[in-house]
Amino acid sequence: MTQRAVIMAGGQGKRLAPLTAACPKPLVPVANRPVIDYILELLKEHEFTDVTLTLHYRAEDIITHVGDGERYGLCVDHVVEHEPLGTAGSVKQALGQISESTLVISGDCLTDFDLAGLLRRHRRTEAAVSLALTRVDNPVEYGVVITDKEGRIQRFLEKPSWQEVFSDTINTGIYLLEPEAIEAIPPGICDFSRDLFPRLLEQGAVLSGQVMTGYWCDIGDVSQYRQAQQAALSGRVGVRCAGQQVRPGVWVQEGARIEGELVPPVAVGRNAVVKQGAVVGGGSCLGHGVYIGTGSRIMGSVLWQQVKVETEVEANQSVLCDRAVVQPRSVLCPGSVLGHAVCCGTGSRVGPDIKVWPRQEIEAGWRLERHLRQPVRWPEPLLYRSRVEGVFNREFLVEDACRLGRALAQMEGPVVMADDGTAEASTIASALMAGTRAGGGKVVNLGTTWPEVTRFAVRSLWGRVAAHVMKVGTSLRLLLYDEVGEELTGAKQRKFEGAWDREGTSANACGPCIDADVTPSYTSWLVGRLPQSLREADMDLRMDAAGSRRLGECLRHALKQARGAPALCLRLGPHGVRQLDFARGPTVTQEQINALAVHLYLGEGHKQMVVPVRWASTVGGVVERAGSRILVAQPGDEISKTLMSLGGEPFGQNIFWQDDVLRLLYCISHLGTQ
């Protein structure tokens, strides 16, 4: 019997700023693992098999990490809120009509509650809703709940003042809901504790509260976040920490180099370095690639990935986000937080409970006694998996691009490079090429083109890695692909991260650069997979940006477009914005095209189709045919290379999902023949 759960993972986590500028709350690391991993493993342990994630803030990052849930032994799907709907509203949108009891849990808590026991007691009470409760010393930050002797809820009060506190029993945000409770959620914005539960009480519904044993912590602010780290490392919560426990309370991952002293409880991530004379412990956690210099003392602190702490630094109960740098003889006082890529100058001091927002610089000798921030409206720059993103000349500098280029030069083979034709993207692409050539690497320069053409070039003609630069809103985005045109994953991703982390070095000789126009070759490959009927169809091709102009010219020539009023209009945008307009009828979105492609392909008699995890939730509903199924693949999975044919030589289904133009023309070809 399947048991369903919903994880509410959409919140932005403003109280955790500046931590959540670097990543969404569910991916914030606890003992070197994202907190959502612990939640998913807990659900699996208690036999909840089908899980839905409700997402809003940085949804793509969470989808990429969790995928379809196979590695957790779960079946996971994702629902993205484009506008916040509140806790209950988001769950209503995710579930729709249900016929069984459903567990709802927050995506940013650390707990080892007995969820199976909660479900058993819920079924005995025959309540419409059961709430998991716990007792805390400070209830003013939570929703307070009072129950009668039988456990029936009598009253709610959301985040009271001390004068209003009437109980130390609080709502943990873990609920079991019956179908009638879901049906009672009204359209629009609705919150469980503030709106739905009081309304159900007024209507006479039975709401049960169960005080749970075990550990629970909402990592809602920095203090609670540090408490969760301590609990995980000390064993007060039953979770599996990353790495091997080499002695009681000491967790170490592969590649770590420990020359200094570790004081339990402590966790050290992969490839971290603790130099001789340094002391790390007291609940500290060092992430991947952290460097602790000689004579430094790190106690009760959390250091994310690639943090560099130089000699004779004192850090006590602090949090340092990715790529923070603390120069010699600096002091970080209890409660201090350094955001992504903050630099503390030599001999500086960050006062108690002071927060420093991302990419700030504290000058040498400063005594910082107030928060240091700037108005930030853009995503913070971050090297995340296969992309680098930031605002041009503010967060993504030409110097950064040169250093990235030197890292690409170490990837063993020619580097294919291209951009979308905007001035900012072309500037960064030029700097990338300069850095690659300075590192001795060979560059194949495609100039201005589309990501699809870049992927075609690296998998079909040249290269071991490709870099495509585009402007997205106010930010620049650098996309990195491997030799088959997929996003960098696994060993290659780690190799690039390692090369990026090391100081770049110049080669004895400058690497060569070859200019290449591969768009005609790409067009021939594309058109060769289309039927003759489409090659002579009435269709208008429109180009909206420099990146698509050359492709449009080649397609026009190959498809012999010349005649009057088009039946179809294929609109080519700058980078991934595509439209398919019918002469009479609505515009078709990319999501609809993807679903249609699956429907048409399976309608030809194929029994299965491999779909990448990022599209799985949008196309899963179209498979109703007997014997047909969708297989979900992560980037780099061998299953994604399952062959298909659209007229011509067979090729992997991963290529079909890489290429938006191919999917568009595939759908047009079928629509034109039906």
N, C-alpha and C positions, 0 to 999 in steps of 0.2 A: 504494500500500500504506500503510495506516495504521500509525503507530507510537505506542505508548501510553507515557505518563509519569504518575507520581504525585508530587505535591508534598506533603510533610509540613508542614502549616502549623498544627498544633494546639497547640503548646507555649505556655506562658504567659510564658516568658522572664524568670524571676525575677532573673537576674543583670543584666538591663537595667533593673530597677526604679531609679528611678521613671518611666522612659520608657514602659514598657508599661502603666502606669496610664492613660495617655491613649489608646493604641491598641495593637492586637496587633502582635507582631513583624513579620509579613510586610508590614504597612502603615507601618512605621517609615521615614521618608523618608531616602533617600541621594541627594544632589545634587538635592533637591526633587522626587524621584519615589519612590513606595513601592518597597521592594526587590523585592517580588514581581513588579512590572512588568518588571524586568530579567530575572528567571528565565523568565517567560512568553515574552518576546521571544527569549531564547536558545533555548528549546525550539522556537519557530517557525523560527528561523534554521537549526536542525539537523533540521528536518522531522519533529519529533514533533507529531502532529496532534491526538490525543485525550488530554486531560489531566484527571486526577481530583485534587481537593484534599481532603485529610483535615483536618478542622477540629475544634476543641474550644473554646479560649478566644476569646470574642467572635467566634464564627463568623459571626454576622449581618453584622458590619461587613465582613468579608472577602468574603462572598458579594455584598454590595451593590457593593463596588468592582470585583470581577473579573467578575461577571455570568456570562453563558454563554460568554465568551471570544471573541465575534465580533470585537470591536475589536482583538484581538490576532491575528486570523486563525486561531483555534484553536476546538476544541469542548471546552468545560470543563464538568464536573459536580462536585458537591460531596457529600461524605459527612461527617456530623457525628458525632463520638464523644460520647455522653452521659456515658460514664465513660472515663477514660484507659486505653488498651490497650497502651501502649508503641509504639515505632516500628514494629516488625514487626506487632504486633497490629492497629494502625490500618490498615496497608497491606493486610493479609489481609481485614479487614472491607470495605475499599473495593473490592478487586478480585474477591474470590470466586474463581470458576474462570476461568482465563485459558489461552490457547493460544499466546501469543507472548511474545517477550522484552519486558520492561517496565523502563523507567528509573524509579528512585526518587531524588528530590532534596529536600534540605531547603528549607523556605520562607523561611529567613532567612540565606542566604549570598549573597555577591556574587562572581560568577565569569564568566570567558569561556572556559572549557574547551571543547575540540573534542568535543562529545558524539557527533556522527556518527562521528568517528574512534574514540571509545571503543566504540561499538556495533559497528563493523566488526571491531575487534580482539577483542571479546568473542565474536563469531560464529566467528572463526578458532580460538580456544582451546577451543571447545566446553565451557566451564566452566558450572557451575550458577549461579555468581554471579561477577560481575566488579566490583571496587571501584576507584573513582577515587582515587588516592593523590597526595599532594604532600609536599614537604619543608618543614619549618618550623624556626625557631631554638629555639622553646620548645614541645616536644611534650607537656608535662605536662598541658595542658588538653584534650588530644585522645586518641583511641584510636590507639595505636601498632601498626603492622603490620610484620611481617618476611616477606620473600619469598625464594624460591630463584632460581637463575640464569634459569629459564624463566618467572619471574613468578608461580609458584604460591605461595599464602599458606601459611606454616608456623606462624605464631603470632599471636595477638591479645593486647593488654593495654589495657584501657579506662582512660584517664586515670591513668597511673602517677605515682608519686612520682619525684623525680630519682634516687633510688637504684635504681629499677626500670627506668629508661629504657634500652632496648637498641637503639633506632633513632630517626632523625629523620624517618622516613617515616610519615605519619599517614593515617588514614581521614577523607576529606572528607564522608562522609555521602551520596555519590553512588554508586548501585549499579545494575547491570543484573542482573535476576533472570529465570531461566527458570521455567516453570510448576512444575517439581518442587521448586524452592526455596520457592515460595509455598505449595505443598501441605504442605511440611514444617513450616510455622508452626503451633504448637499453639493450641488455643482459649485465650482469656483474655489476660492481660498477657504480652507477649513483646517483647524488645528485639533488634535485629539484632546488634550487636556483642557484647553481654553474653550473649545466650542462643542465637540461631539460628545464627550463623556458627560458634562453637565446636562446637555439636552437629553441624553438617554436616561439619566437619573430622573429628570422631570417627567419623562414619559413612562416611568415605572419599570424600566428594564433592569435586570439583575446584572450588577457589575461586581466582580469578585476581586479581592486583593490578596495576594499570597506573599508573605514575607519570606524571602529566600535566604538560604545559607550559602556561603561561598563569597567570592570576591567580585566586586563590581566597582568600576571607576569610569566616569565620563571624562575623556581627555579634552574638556571644553576650554581650559585655559592653561597657561604655562605651568602653574604650580601643580595642577592635577596631572598634567602630562609627565612631569618629573616623578610624581608619585607612582604613576603607572610603570615607569621604567624600573623604579626600585622594587615594586611588587613582582614584576616579571623576573628580574634577575635573582631576587632572594627566594623565589619559590612560593611566595604567598598567593599567587594565582596559578592555577594549573594550566600553563601553556608551554609550548615547545619553542625554546629560544633558538636563534640561529647559531650554528657552529657546534663544536664538541665541548663537552664539559671536561676539561683536562684535570681539574681538581674541584672540590666543592665550591660552588659559587663563581667559578672562573670559566667563561665561555669564549672559545677562540675558533675563528674560521680559518680556512686554508690560506696559505701565503702570508700570514701575519708574521712579523719579525719582532720578537720581544727581547729586548736587552735590559730594560728597566724593571721596575717592581710593579706587580699587579696585586691590589688589595681587594679581596672579595667583599661584596659581589661586584663583578665587572664583566663586560663583554667587549671583545675585540674583533672587528670585522676583517674581511679578507683583504690581504695586501696592506694592512695597517702596519705602521712602524712605531715602536716605543723605544727611544734611544736610551743608552746607558745613563743612569742617574735620575731618570724620570720616574715619577710615581703616579699611577693611575688606579683609581678604585672608589670605594664608598658609594657604589651604585652608578658608576660611570659607564658609558657606552660609547665606543669608538666605531664609527661606520667604515665603509669600504674606502681604502686608500688614505686614511687619516695618518698624519705625521705628527709625532710628539717629540720635541727636541730635548736635548740634554738638560737635566736639572729642572724641568717643568713639573708642576704638581697639579693634577687634574682630579678633583674629588666631587662626586655626586653630580657630574655634568654629562650632557648628551651632545655628542659631536656627530653630525651627519657625514655625508660622503665628501672625500677630498678636502677636508679641513686641514690646514697647516698651522701648527702651534710651534713656534720656534723656542729658543733656549730660555730657561728661567722664567717661565710664565706661570702665574697662579690663576686657576679657574675653579671656582667653588659654586656648585649648584647652578650652573649656567647651561644655556642651550646655544649651540653654534650650528647654523644651517650650512648647506652645501657650499664648499669653496671659500668659506671664511678663512681669513689669514690673521694670525695674532703674532706680531713681531716681538723680539726679545724684551724681557723684563716688564711685560704688561701684566695688569691685574684685572680679572673679571670677577666682580663681587656677586654674592648670592642673588639669584633671581634675574640676572642680566641675560639678554637675548641678542645675538648677532644674526641678522638676516643673511640671505644668500649673497655671497661674494663681498661681504663687509671686510674692510681692512683696518686693523688696529695698529697704529704706528708704534714705534719703539718707545717703551716706558709709559704708555698711556694707561688710563684707569677708567673702567666703565663701572659706574656706581650701582648700588643695590636696586634691583627691579627695573633697571633701565633697558629700554628696547631700542635697537638700532635697525632701521628699515633697510631693505636690500641695497647693495652697491654703494653704500656710504663709506666714507673714509674718515677715520679718526686720526688726526695728526699726532705726530710724535710728542709725547709729554702732556697730552691733554688729560684733564680730569673731567669726564663726562658725567654730569649730574642731572640731565634731563633727556627725554627721548629725542632721538635724532631721526628725523623723517623728512620726506619731501612728498608733495602731492603726486601720486603715481596712478595713472589711469590705464596703463598698459600692462600686459603680461610681463612678469619679471623674466629676464633672459635666463636660459637654462639649457645646458647640454643634457637632453633627455632622450635616451634610446637612440633613435636615428635622426634626430633633428636638433638644430640650434635656433633659438628665436630671441629677438629683442628689437628695440627701437633703434633705428639707424643713428649713429653718432651720439647716442645717449647710453644705450646698453649693448648694442652690437657695433663695435668699433672696427675700423680698418685694421688696427693692430691685432684684434681678435681673429679676423679673417686670415691674416698672414700666419698666425700661429696654427690655426686650423689647417691651413694649406701644408705646413710642415708636417703635421700629423698625418695628413692624407698621403704624403710622399713615402711614409713608412708602411703603406698597405700592400706592398709587393705587386706592383703592376701599374700600367697606365691608369690615369685618373681622368674620367670623362667629366667635363664641366659645361654648364649652360646656365642661362638666366632668363627672366621673363621680359626683358627689354626696358624695364623702368630704370631710371637713372641710379637709384639707390642700389637695386639688385645688381646692375652691371658693375657698379663701383666695387661692391663686396666680391663679386665673381672675379674681377681683375686682381684684387688683393689675394684671393684664394689661389689663383694661378701663380702669382708671384711667389707666395709662400711655398707652394708645391715645387716649383722649379728651383727655388733656393735650397730646398731640401733634397735636390737631386732627382725628383720625380718627373715622369713624362706626363704631359698634359695633352689631352685631345679636346680642343675647344669647339663646341657646337655653336657658340654664340647665342643668339636669342631664339628660343624655341619653347616647346611644351614639355612638361614632365614625362608624358608618354613617349616622346621622341628620345628624351634622355635615357629612359629605361630601355627602349629598343636598342639604342646604340651600345649600351654597356653589356646587354645580354647577347647581342647578335654580331657585333662588329669588333669592338675593342673593350679593353679595360677590365680591371678587377674591382673597381669602385667608381661610383658616379656621385657628383654633387650638383644639385639644382637649386638656384637661389631665386626666390620670388618675394614680392611685396604683398602682404596680406593686411589690409587696413593700414594702421600706422606702424606696423611691425615688419621686419624682414624675417623670412623663414628659410633656413638652409636644410634641404632634404638630402639624406644620404642613402644610396642604394648599393646592393652588392652585385656580383657578376651576373645574376639572373634577374636583376631589376627589382628585387624585393628589398624592403627596409632592412638595415643592418640588424642582425640578431646574433645571439650566442657568442661564439669565440671571436668573430670579427668585430662585433660591437665592443667587446671587452678590450680587444687589441687597439681599436681606435681610441677608446677612453684612456687607455694607458699611454698611448702616444700623445694625446692631448694634454694629459697631466704632466708629462715630462717637459722640461725646458727644451724648446726646439733648437736644433743645430743645423747649420748650413753645410751643404756638401762641398766637396772640392771643386766640382764642376756644376754649372747650371744645367738643369734638365731641359729637354727639348719641348717645344709646343707645336702641335699640328692643328691647323684650322680645318674643319670638316663640315660639310653640309650633308647630313644624312636624311633630311626630310624626304627627298625623292625616294630613297630606298625604303624608308618607313611607309610612305604612301603606297608603293608597289606591294609591300608585304600586306598592308591593310586591305587594299582593294582586291588582292588575290584571294581573299577569304570571303568575298561577297559574290552573290549570283549575278549573272549578266543582266537580269532585269533591273537590279538596283543601279548598275553602272550607267544605264541609259534612262533612269527615272527623272521625272521633273522635280528638281530639288534645288533650292537656293542656299548657298553657303555664305554666311556673313561672319566677318571677323571683327572682334571688338577690341583687339589689342595687338601690339607688335608681336607678342609671343605666338599668336595664332595666324599671323598674316601669311607667312611662308607656307605653312601647312595648308591653309585655305587655297592658295594658288595651286599647289600640287594636287589637292583633291579635285579642284575644278577641272584641271587638265585630265586627270585620270578618269573622272566620272563623266567627262564631256558635257559639262553643264553649260547650256547656251540659250535655252529657250525661255518663253514668257512666264506667265503666272505660275509660281511653284505650287505643287501640292504639299510640299514639306519645306520647312526652313530649319536648317541645322545651324545654330548660333554658336560660334567658337569664341569663348571668353579668354581672359588672360592666363588663368591657371586653375582649372578645375571647375569653373562656372560654366555649365553647359545648359542649353535649352533646346528642346525639340518642339517647334511650333507647327501645328497643323493649320492649314488654310482656314478651316472652320473648326473651332473647338479650342479647348484650353491648352495652356503650356504644360508640358510634362516635366516633372522634376527629376533630378538624378535618382532619388530614392525610388520613384515609380518606375524609372527605366530599369533599375536593378531587379526589382520584383518582377517586372515584365520579362526580362531576359531569362530569369529562372523558370517562369511559367512557360515560355515558348520552348526553351530547351527540353524541359521534361515532357512537354506536349509532343515532342518529336519521337517519343518512345524510350528516351534514356531513363534509366532507373534511379540514377542519383546524380547530384551535382555538389561539388566542393565549393563552399562559400567562406571567405575570410571572416574572422570573428567580428570585425568592425561593421559588417553588413548583415550579420546573421539575424539580428532582431528585426530588421526592416523587411526581410524576404521570407522569414520563417512561415508566415501565415499563408503563403501561396501554394504550399504543397498539400494538396488534398487527394491527389491521384493514388489509387491503390498500388502499392508496391514501390512508390517513389519516396525518396528521402533526401534530406540535405545533410551533408557532412561538413562540420565546422572546423576550420583549420587556423592555427596561429601562423604568423609569418615564419617562414623557414621550414614548416612541417613538410615532410615528404608527401603526405597525402594531397597537398595543394598542387602537386605536379601531375596529378591524374590527367591522362590525355583526353582531349576532345578535338573535334574537327568541325570547321565551319566552311569547308570547301578549300581544298589544298592540303598541305602536309599537316599531320596532327601536331598539336602543341599543348603545353600544360594549361590546366584551368587557372592556375595562378596568373598566367599572362592575360587571360580573359578579364580577370578582376583588376589587374593593374591598369588596363587601358580603357578609359571612359569612352573614347571615340569608337573603339571596336564594339563595345556594348551598344552604343547608340545606333551604329550602322547595322549591327546584327538585328536589332529590333525593327529598324526601318525596313530591312530586307524582308522580314517575315510579315510585317504589316502590309507591305506592298504586294504580297502574293496571296493574301487572305481576303 
